[in-house]
Amino acid sequence: MSDTTVTMRKVRPATVGLWVVQVLLAEFVSAGLMKLSGSAVMVEMFAEIGIGQWFRYLVGALEVAGAIGVLVPRLSGLAALGLAGVMVGAVVTTVFVLGASPAVPFGFLLLAGLVAWARRAAIRELAGKGHAPAVQGSALR
């Protein structure tokens, strides 16, 4: 006869909700791919913005990287923070350059901000890595 131990893990509703929001943010991959693939709508919109088509590629790459990053637990907070930055630019551009309603980019900004805030400990941990600890008595002061 074998002894099998079953461990029940308690799933918190807030964690499930946060993952649902992260999956919604992963939809940025489609928006980013539209920009990277040269969709006529995106080419026209970035022409109207007037910065240049290189900016379309940059925004598309940031969106795809952010969409993938929000699904990687260790990177989700930092990726959401990056997407929030992209969305701040989108809100400002939508209002002041395109003269359209910022409701959609603002909604995504709120979602990305929520994930970044909820994952702030992971962001702090990533930001703290790579810094050499101060050596006491060092000649470099």
TORKOL-4160 file (C-alpha; in steps of 0.2 Angstrom, whole numbers, padded with zeros to 4 digits, m for minus):
141
<pt num="1" X="0000" Y="0000" Z="0000"/>
<pt num="2" X="0007" Y="0017" Z="m0004"/>
<pt num="3" X="0005" Y="0033" Z="0006"/>
<pt num="4" X="0001" Y="0048" Z="m0005"/>
<pt num="5" X="0000" Y="0065" Z="0002"/>
<pt num="6" X="m0011" Y="0078" Z="m0006"/>
<pt num="7" X="m0008" Y="0096" Z="m0003"/>
<pt num="8" X="m0022" Y="0108" Z="m0005"/>
<pt num="9" X="m0016" Y="0125" Z="m0010"/>
<pt num="10" X="m0028" Y="0140" Z="m0006"/>
<pt num="11" X="m0031" Y="0151" Z="m0021"/>
<pt num="12" X="m0034" Y="0169" Z="m0017"/>
<pt num="13" X="m0047" Y="0178" Z="m0027"/>
<pt num="14" X="m0036" Y="0193" Z="m0028"/>
<pt num="15" X="m0022" Y="0183" Z="m0036"/>
<pt num="16" X="m0034" Y="0175" Z="m0049"/>
<pt num="17" X="m0041" Y="0193" Z="m0053"/>
<pt num="18" X="m0023" Y="0200" Z="m0055"/>
<pt num="19" X="m0019" Y="0185" Z="m0067"/>
<pt num="20" X="m0035" Y="0189" Z="m0077"/>
<pt num="21" X="m0030" Y="0207" Z="m0079"/>
<pt num="22" X="m0012" Y="0202" Z="m0084"/>
<pt num="23" X="m0020" Y="0190" Z="m0098"/>
<pt num="24" X="m0030" Y="0205" Z="m0104"/>
<pt num="25" X="m0014" Y="0215" Z="m0105"/>
<pt num="26" X="m0006" Y="0201" Z="m0115"/>
<pt num="27" X="m0018" Y="0206" Z="m0129"/>
<pt num="28" X="m0005" Y="0220" Z="m0132"/>
<pt num="29" X="0003" Y="0207" Z="m0143"/>
<pt num="30" X="m0010" Y="0209" Z="m0157"/>
<pt num="31" X="m0008" Y="0228" Z="m0156"/>
<pt num="32" X="0010" Y="0227" Z="m0157"/>
<pt num="33" X="0010" Y="0215" Z="m0171"/>
<pt num="34" X="m0001" Y="0226" Z="m0181"/>
<pt num="35" X="0012" Y="0240" Z="m0179"/>
<pt num="36" X="0026" Y="0229" Z="m0183"/>
<pt num="37" X="0018" Y="0221" Z="m0198"/>
<pt num="38" X="0014" Y="0238" Z="m0206"/>
<pt num="39" X="m0005" Y="0237" Z="m0205"/>
<pt num="40" X="m0012" Y="0251" Z="m0216"/>
<pt num="41" X="m0022" Y="0258" Z="m0202"/>
<pt num="42" X="m0006" Y="0259" Z="m0191"/>
<pt num="43" X="0005" Y="0267" Z="m0204"/>
<pt num="44" X="m0008" Y="0280" Z="m0207"/>
<pt num="45" X="m0010" Y="0284" Z="m0189"/>
<pt num="46" X="0008" Y="0286" Z="m0186"/>
<pt num="47" X="0010" Y="0296" Z="m0202"/>
<pt num="48" X="m0003" Y="0308" Z="m0194"/>
<pt num="49" X="0006" Y="0308" Z="m0177"/>
<pt num="50" X="0021" Y="0315" Z="m0188"/>
<pt num="51" X="0036" Y="0308" Z="m0178"/>
<pt num="52" X="0040" Y="0295" Z="m0192"/>
<pt num="53" X="0037" Y="0276" Z="m0195"/>
<pt num="54" X="0052" Y="0272" Z="m0184"/>
<pt num="55" X="0042" Y="0276" Z="m0169"/>
<pt num="56" X="0028" Y="0264" Z="m0175"/>
<pt num="57" X="0041" Y="0250" Z="m0174"/>
<pt num="58" X="0047" Y="0256" Z="m0157"/>
<pt num="59" X="0030" Y="0256" Z="m0150"/>
<pt num="60" X="0026" Y="0240" Z="m0158"/>
<pt num="61" X="0041" Y="0231" Z="m0151"/>
<pt num="62" X="0038" Y="0239" Z="m0133"/>
<pt num="63" X="0020" Y="0232" Z="m0134"/>
<pt num="64" X="0025" Y="0215" Z="m0139"/>
<pt num="65" X="0039" Y="0214" Z="m0126"/>
<pt num="66" X="0026" Y="0220" Z="m0113"/>
<pt num="67" X="0013" Y="0208" Z="m0118"/>
<pt num="68" X="0025" Y="0194" Z="m0116"/>
<pt num="69" X="0033" Y="0201" Z="m0100"/>
<pt num="70" X="0016" Y="0202" Z="m0091"/>
<pt num="71" X="0014" Y="0183" Z="m0092"/>
<pt num="72" X="0031" Y="0180" Z="m0085"/>
<pt num="73" X="0029" Y="0180" Z="m0066"/>
<pt num="74" X="0046" Y="0187" Z="m0062"/>
<pt num="75" X="0044" Y="0201" Z="m0075"/>
<pt num="76" X="0026" Y="0205" Z="m0074"/>
<pt num="77" X="0027" Y="0220" Z="m0063"/>
<pt num="78" X="0041" Y="0228" Z="m0074"/>
<pt num="79" X="0032" Y="0224" Z="m0090"/>
<pt num="80" X="0016" Y="0232" Z="m0084"/>
<pt num="81" X="0026" Y="0247" Z="m0078"/>
<pt num="82" X="0033" Y="0248" Z="m0096"/>
<pt num="83" X="0016" Y="0246" Z="m0104"/>
<pt num="84" X="0009" Y="0260" Z="m0092"/>
<pt num="85" X="0023" Y="0271" Z="m0099"/>
<pt num="86" X="0018" Y="0267" Z="m0117"/>
<pt num="87" X="0000" Y="0271" Z="m0112"/>
<pt num="88" X="0004" Y="0288" Z="m0105"/>
<pt num="89" X="0011" Y="0292" Z="m0121"/>
<pt num="90" X="m0004" Y="0285" Z="m0130"/>
<pt num="91" X="m0016" Y="0295" Z="m0120"/>
<pt num="92" X="m0006" Y="0311" Z="m0122"/>
<pt num="93" X="m0004" Y="0308" Z="m0141"/>
<pt num="94" X="m0023" Y="0303" Z="m0143"/>
<pt num="95" X="m0029" Y="0319" Z="m0135"/>
<pt num="96" X="m0016" Y="0332" Z="m0141"/>
<pt num="97" X="m0011" Y="0326" Z="m0158"/>
<pt num="98" X="m0025" Y="0315" Z="m0164"/>
<pt num="99" X="m0039" Y="0324" Z="m0156"/>
<pt num="100" X="m0048" Y="0308" Z="m0151"/>
<pt num="101" X="m0056" Y="0301" Z="m0136"/>
<pt num="102" X="m0042" Y="0294" Z="m0124"/>
<pt num="103" X="m0054" Y="0281" Z="m0116"/>
<pt num="104" X="m0046" Y="0265" Z="m0123"/>
<pt num="105" X="m0028" Y="0270" Z="m0119"/>
<pt num="106" X="m0033" Y="0277" Z="m0102"/>
<pt num="107" X="m0042" Y="0261" Z="m0098"/>
<pt num="108" X="m0026" Y="0251" Z="m0103"/>
<pt num="109" X="m0016" Y="0263" Z="m0093"/>
<pt num="110" X="m0027" Y="0259" Z="m0077"/>
<pt num="111" X="m0025" Y="0241" Z="m0080"/>
<pt num="112" X="m0006" Y="0241" Z="m0082"/>
<pt num="113" X="m0005" Y="0253" Z="m0067"/>
<pt num="114" X="m0015" Y="0241" Z="m0057"/>
<pt num="115" X="m0003" Y="0226" Z="m0061"/>
<pt num="116" X="0012" Y="0237" Z="m0059"/>
<pt num="117" X="0006" Y="0242" Z="m0041"/>
<pt num="118" X="0001" Y="0225" Z="m0036"/>
<pt num="119" X="0018" Y="0218" Z="m0042"/>
<pt num="120" X="0028" Y="0232" Z="m0035"/>
<pt num="121" X="0038" Y="0221" Z="m0023"/>
<pt num="122" X="0044" Y="0211" Z="m0039"/>
<pt num="123" X="0049" Y="0228" Z="m0047"/>
<pt num="124" X="0059" Y="0233" Z="m0032"/>
<pt num="125" X="0068" Y="0216" Z="m0031"/>
<pt num="126" X="0072" Y="0217" Z="m0050"/>
<pt num="127" X="0078" Y="0235" Z="m0048"/>
<pt num="128" X="0089" Y="0231" Z="m0032"/>
<pt num="129" X="0098" Y="0217" Z="m0041"/>
<pt num="130" X="0114" Y="0221" Z="m0050"/>
<pt num="131" X="0119" Y="0234" Z="m0038"/>
<pt num="132" X="0136" Y="0230" Z="m0029"/>
<pt num="133" X="0134" Y="0232" Z="m0010"/>
<pt num="134" X="0145" Y="0245" Z="m0003"/>
<pt num="135" X="0161" Y="0239" Z="0004"/>
<pt num="136" X="0165" Y="0247" Z="0021"/>
<pt num="137" X="0182" Y="0255" Z="0021"/>
<pt num="138" X="0183" Y="0256" Z="0002"/>
<pt num="139" X="0195" Y="0269" Z="m0005"/>
<pt num="140" X="0181" Y="0274" Z="m0017"/>
<pt num="141" X="0171" Y="0286" Z="m0007"/>
